[in-house]
Amino acid sequence: MYFTLGLVVVLAVLVASSIRILREYERGVIFFLGRFGGVKGPGLIIVIPVVQQMVRVDLRVRVFDVPTQDVISRDNVSVKVNAVVYLRVVDPELAIIQVANFSEATSQLAQTTLRAVLGKHDLDEMLAEREKLNSDIQEVLDRQTDAWGIKVSNVEIKHVDLNESMVRAIARQAEAERERRAKVIHAEGELQAAEKLVQAAQMLGQRAEAMQLRYLQTLTQIANERTSTIVFPVPMDIITALMARKPS
């Protein structure tokens, strides 16, 4: 009787230990006597004790920070850059068999890839073309982690930190650029004004009555000013006519 009771208890324990319940986002990689036996789940599965072992794999997207990396840009500027990587397991078999710790392996690979990719670009590109750099890093990581059954869905550069001297240099460069643009705009305005004056002079030279009206307008403006001396401008054609007359 005691033997039977003991046998029942042992069987109950074995049955209970053989039952596994996997959630919708989980898969179980089964090994039979050390050899790969398939991927099961989700739901209720049976794992034979002793001869079978199961490794749970989470299929949800994982997010981890890439530690701050010292990067030297193509134009020899030292910056500190950190990023965040989004990945998920798409092949549980490869993620367990091909790499010991896929999260750690992907993190280390992300650090070296971040330095390698950013080192090919200038500082201005790091600051202005962040979306393109994110895409480049994600593409390299995804291609290299494909053999591990990992899909790198996104990479985001979080911060690009510069030292104080470089920040001041960039500020001076921006100020010089603003001054240059202001001078160019001023010069363009002067050029347009000069062109308009030339056009006005040509028009006045072609129409004598227009020149007379302009002459009268100038006299009216001078007369309105409070001054004791008025200089009357004489058109050059009148002076030329007087000088051309012969004495009688």
ABEGO torsion letter per residue (X at the ends): XAAAAAAAAAAAAAAAAABBBBBAABBBBBBBGGBBAEBBOBEBBBBBBGABBBBBBBABBBBBBBBBBBBBBAAGBBBBBBBBBBBBBABAAAAAAABABAAAAAAAAAAAAAAAAAAABBAAAAAABAAAAAAAAAAAAAAAAAAAGBBBABBBBABBBBBAAAAAAAAAAAAAAAAAAAAAAAAAAAAAAAAAAAAAAAAAAABAAAAAAAAAAAAAAAAABBBABBBBBBBAAAAAAAAABBBX
